[in-house]
């Protein structure tokens, strides 16, 4: 079987399994099985696959057909131009979260706190983009902290990243110019309808608060001011239907400047808040 034939057969199988972007996923998996760059797949399409590569590819496609995420099969995911190591212990970095990065980088900061750091993609990216900044990342999952630490080392920011286990602010000390978070914002009801990749293969604790999807925003709005430097910013990712509710939560907690920012698809994605005076 040639690479091109294998690719076509895999794409058809993934399409029949209901996988989004089956051709793209097949291409990525074949590149991984053959240990080549995905851009070279077209070049090797006329060539016969060796038996070992064909076996690896068939196994990968079989796993993808039962909705194991591509990132878990190849062990990494691209985010803001960098490769991040991932596993089923952390939420996959997603393109929508890059809106949070762009918003954070729009103003200077020397210190950053990342709440629920997961893979560390937000904290590590911000530190890589701002070489003079330092940061702390916290997560209630020890496995997530280890994954984030590995990514900090991978991208050379480990000396400036303090990663620790903490239930939101419980283990946090000091003040920060910037506080960021992509918290679990799906409601318990919404979890019943998410894709199998999320339902079966990503950590539930990173997806839902098992309530109305807003509980972590209440914690951040209530407590963040005590950890924020004067003039500092708080920035949270939201579900695209949650802007009104999250803005109301921050407004009720006394935040004076609240902005809603959209992602590249035009959907509400980030809430930024500031306070004229830091609370006690």
N, C-alpha and C positions, 0 to 999 in steps of 0.2 A: 504494500500500500504506500502510495506517495504521501508526502506531507499535505498536499492540497486535498487529496481524497479523504485523508483522516480528518482534516479540518472541516470539510463539508459534512461528513458523517456526524462529527461531534456537534456542530452547530444545529443540525437537524434534531439530534437527540435532545439537546438542551432546550430547543424551541418547543418540542413536544412535551417537555417536563414543565413548561411554563416559566422558564428562566428569562428575565429581562436581558436584553443585549446578548443573545446567545452567540452570535458570531464574534463579538469582542471577547467574551469570556473564553471561547474556544481558542482564540488566537493567543491570549495571555497564558492559558494553561499549556498549549503546545510549546510556546517559547520557554516556559519554565521546565517542561519535561525534557526539552532538547538543549537546555542551558544556553540559549541564544537570546539576543535582544528581540523584543516583540516586533520591532521595525524590520527585522530580517526574515520574518516568516514568509513574506511574498517571494523572497529570493530562493528559499529552500523548498517552495511549494512543489516543484517538479521532481524533487529528489525522493528516493525511497527512504522510509523511516527504518532505522535499525530496530531489531526486535526489542531491545531494552527500552528505547525511547517510546516505541509504540505501546508497550506494556504500561509504562509510567503514565502516558497520556490517557490511555483507556481508563486506568484507575482514577485519575484526577477527574475525568469527565463523569465517571460513575458517581463520584462523591458530589460533584457540582449538581448533578441531576436530582439528587435528594436534598438540594438546597444548602449544602455547606458553602459558606461564602468563599469567593475566590481568594480574598486576603488570607483566610485561614489555611487555604491549600498551598499558597505560595509563601505565607509567613510574613507578608508586608503589605503596606498600603501607602500610596503616594498622597501627600498633603502639603500644600503650599510649596511645591517644587522639591520636596524632600521625601525620602523613603522612611517610613516608620515601621518598626517591627510590631506585629500585633499577634494576638491569640484570642481564644474564647474567653479570657479573663478580662478583656477590655472592650469597650465600644470601638467599632471601626471609625477612624477619622473620615469625615464626609465633606464634600465640596462646600456645602452650605455653611459650615463652620468657618470657612475662610473669610466670610463676611465679618466675623468677630475679630479675626486677625487684622484685616484691613482697617477696621474702625479703631482698634487698639493702637495701631502704628500711626494713626493720623495725628497724634499728639505725643510729646515727649513723656518718657517715664524712666525712672531709675530703678524702681523695684516693683515687682508684680507678685500677686498671690493668685494661684489657680486652684479653685475649689472643685473637688471631684476630678482630679487630673487624668485619671484613666491611663491611656497610652502615653500621656505627657505631650501629645502633639501640639496643644496650645502653648503651654509653658515653654517647651523646647524651641518651638518656632519663634516665639517672641524674644527669647534670649539669643537665638541665632541671628535674628534680624537686628537686635540692639546689643552689640558686643560689650557695652559698658554696664548693662543692666544686670541685676541679680533677681532671683525669684524663689518662691516657695510653692511647692505643689503638694496638696493633701488629698488623700482618698481613704475611705473606710476599708478598702480592700488591700490587704498586704500584697496579693499577687499583682494588683494594678500598680502599686508603688514600685515593685521590682521591675515591671515592664517599662514604666516611665523612667526609671533609673537607667535601664539598658539603652533607651532611646536618647537620654541625655549624654551618655558616654558615646554613642554612635555619632552624634552630631557635635561633640566636643564642647558641651556646655556644662558638664557635670560639676566643675569647680564653682559654678555660679548658681547651681540649682540645688535647693534643699528640699528633698522629697521625704515625706513622713506620713505615717498612718494617722488619720484623724477623722472624726465624725464632724464634717463641716468645720466650724470655727473652734471646736473644743481644744485642739492641740496647737492652735495658731498663736504666735507671739509677735509683737511689734506692729508697725504701721507700714502701709504700702501706697505707692502712687497710683497703682492700678490693681483692681480686683476683678478677675474674670471667672466665668463659669459656664459650662454647658451641662446643666443639671438634668436629672431624669424628669422629663416634662410630659410624658404620655400618662393619661389617666388609666386606671385599672380597666375601665370599659374599653378604651381604645386598644389596649393590648390584645384583646380578643380578635382583632382584625388586622394585625400587622403581618407582614410577609414572613414566610417560614424562616428565612435567614435570620431575622430578628427574634422571632418567637422561640426558635430551637437552638440557636448557636451564639447569641450574644448575651452578656450578663443582664439579667432582668433588673437587677438593682441599679444599673446605669440607664435604664429606659423608663421606668415608672416609679412613682412614689407610692404606688398601691392605693392611691386616693384620687384626688381630682386633678393631679398633674401640676398643682400650683404650690404645694407645701414648701418646697425648697426656696422658691422665690420669697415666700413669707419670712423664712429664716434669714436669707441674705438681706432683704430690705430692713429687717429688724436689727441685725447685728453688724452689718458691714461698716457702718460709720465709725465704730470703735476701733477699726483696724485700718482706717483710711487716712492718709496724710492730707493736710489742708489743700484744697483744690483738686484732690484726687478723683478718680472716676471708678464707677462700678459698671461692669458690662456683662450681660447675660444673654445667652442664646435662648430663643423661645420657639415653640411650635407656631406655625404661621397663622393660626387662629387665635393666639393668646395675647396679642398686643394690648388690647383694651383691659383685660383682666390684670396683666402684670403691671401695666402702668398705674392702674388703680391701687395695687398693692404698694408700690413704691410711693405714690402720692400720699396714701394714708399713713405711711411710716415717716413722712416729713421730708422727703427728698424734693428739692426745689427745681432742679433742671432734669427733665426726663425726655429722652428722644427715642423715636422708633426708627430703625434703619432696615432697609430692604436688601435681600440677597439679589444675585444676578437674575433670578427668575421673577423679580418684582414682588416677592412675598415678604411680609414682615418677618424678620429673622433675629434682630438684636435690639435689646433695650439698653440704653446708656443712661446712667443717672449720676448726678453730682449733688453735693450739699454746700450751701453757703457757709455753714458752720459745722464743725465736726461734733457729733454727739458724744455723750459720756458713756 
